[in-house]
Amino acid sequence: MAAYTWDLRNPDGGMLGLEFARGVADATECMLAHSLPERVNVTVTDEAGHVVAKGDELSSDASRPMARLWVRGDRIERENVWPDDSDHGRPVILPGGEVGILCSWWNADDGSEWRWQVEFSNSV
């Protein structure tokens, strides 16, 4: 299976922004991202380094601990969410770039607490 490199940068730091995460995962149409900054630039490239999709200054009004980053053609769309059952098995990128698979998620109805499990492997 093909792999994508996900580059996430916070555009608000310095002249070129600050790297938030850079990780590699199997090609997917949806990457979960934990604890994104208020605004983020996302570039997804294939194994040859060609840009698959890009999104600049992606933001969301909803304050949530996770975001779904959707590959929609050649662009990325951001959706801040409380994960649900449909997200189990999706890849999730953490600050710094480690990518795991979301195994479970629970949150209180009022959003005051959450608990989750992520599985990590040493292969893409």
C-alpha positions as CSV (number, residue, x, y, z in Angstrom):
1,M,0.0,0.0,0.0
2,A,1.2,3.5,-0.8
3,A,2.2,5.9,2.0
4,Y,1.5,9.6,2.5
5,T,3.7,12.0,4.4
6,W,1.6,14.5,6.4
7,D,3.2,17.9,7.2
8,L,1.4,20.1,9.6
9,R,2.6,23.6,10.4
10,N,1.3,26.4,12.6
11,P,1.4,29.5,10.3
12,D,1.5,31.8,13.4
13,G,5.1,31.2,14.4
14,G,8.0,33.0,12.8
15,M,8.3,33.9,9.1
16,L,7.7,30.3,7.8
17,G,5.5,29.1,10.7
18,L,6.5,26.3,13.2
19,E,6.4,22.6,12.5
20,F,3.6,21.0,14.5
21,A,3.9,17.4,13.2
22,R,5.4,15.4,10.3
23,G,4.4,11.8,10.0
24,V,4.1,8.9,7.6
25,A,1.1,6.6,7.3
26,D,-0.7,4.4,4.8
27,A,-2.5,6.5,2.3
28,T,-5.9,7.5,3.7
29,E,-8.7,10.0,2.9
30,C,-9.0,10.9,6.6
31,M,-6.3,11.5,9.2
32,L,-7.3,12.3,12.8
33,A,-5.1,14.9,14.4
34,H,-4.7,15.5,18.1
35,S,-4.5,18.9,19.7
36,L,-4.1,21.0,16.6
37,P,-3.2,24.7,16.9
38,E,-6.0,27.2,16.2
39,R,-4.7,27.5,12.6
40,V,-2.7,24.9,10.7
41,N,-1.3,24.5,7.2
42,V,-1.3,20.9,6.0
43,T,0.5,19.4,3.0
44,V,0.2,15.7,2.1
45,T,2.7,14.2,-0.3
46,D,3.1,10.7,-1.8
47,E,6.2,8.5,-1.7
48,A,7.7,10.3,-4.7
49,G,7.3,13.7,-3.0
50,H,4.4,14.9,-5.2
51,V,1.8,17.0,-3.4
52,V,-1.5,15.0,-3.1
53,A,-3.5,17.7,-1.3
54,K,-2.9,20.9,0.6
55,G,-4.8,23.2,3.0
56,D,-3.7,26.6,4.3
57,E,-4.8,28.3,7.4
58,L,-7.3,25.7,8.3
59,S,-9.2,26.6,11.4
60,S,-12.4,25.7,13.2
61,D,-14.6,27.5,15.6
62,A,-15.4,24.3,17.6
63,S,-13.0,23.7,20.5
64,R,-12.4,19.9,20.4
65,P,-9.3,17.7,21.2
66,M,-9.3,16.1,17.8
67,A,-9.8,17.1,14.2
68,R,-10.5,15.1,11.1
69,L,-8.3,16.1,8.2
70,W,-10.1,15.1,5.0
71,V,-8.4,14.7,1.7
72,R,-10.9,16.1,-0.8
73,G,-9.4,16.0,-4.2
74,D,-6.3,18.2,-4.1
75,R,-7.3,20.1,-0.9
76,I,-7.5,19.3,2.8
77,E,-10.5,20.1,4.9
78,R,-10.5,20.4,8.7
79,E,-13.4,19.3,11.0
80,N,-12.9,19.6,14.8
81,V,-14.7,16.7,16.5
82,W,-15.3,14.5,19.4
83,P,-14.4,11.2,17.8
84,D,-17.2,8.6,17.5
85,D,-17.3,4.9,16.6
86,S,-16.7,5.7,12.9
87,D,-13.2,6.9,13.9
88,H,-12.1,3.7,15.5
89,G,-9.4,2.2,13.2
90,R,-8.5,5.6,11.7
91,P,-4.9,6.8,11.8
92,V,-4.2,9.7,14.3
93,I,-1.2,12.0,14.2
94,L,0.1,13.4,17.4
95,P,2.1,16.6,18.0
96,G,5.6,15.9,16.8
97,G,4.4,13.4,14.1
98,E,4.0,10.0,15.7
99,V,1.1,8.2,13.9
100,G,-1.0,5.5,15.6
101,I,-4.4,3.9,15.1
102,L,-7.3,5.1,17.3
103,C,-8.6,2.0,19.1
104,S,-11.2,3.5,21.4
105,W,-12.6,6.9,22.5
106,W,-14.9,8.0,25.2
107,N,-15.8,11.5,26.4
108,A,-18.1,13.0,29.0
109,D,-21.2,14.6,27.5
110,D,-20.1,18.0,28.7
111,G,-16.6,17.5,27.2
112,S,-15.0,17.9,30.7
113,E,-13.0,14.7,30.3
114,W,-12.1,12.0,27.8
115,R,-10.2,8.7,27.6
116,W,-8.7,7.1,24.5
117,Q,-6.5,4.3,23.4
118,V,-4.1,4.4,20.5
119,E,-2.0,1.6,19.0
120,F,1.4,2.2,17.7
121,S,3.5,0.0,15.4
122,N,7.0,0.3,13.9
123,S,5.6,-0.1,10.3
124,V,3.6,2.2,8.2
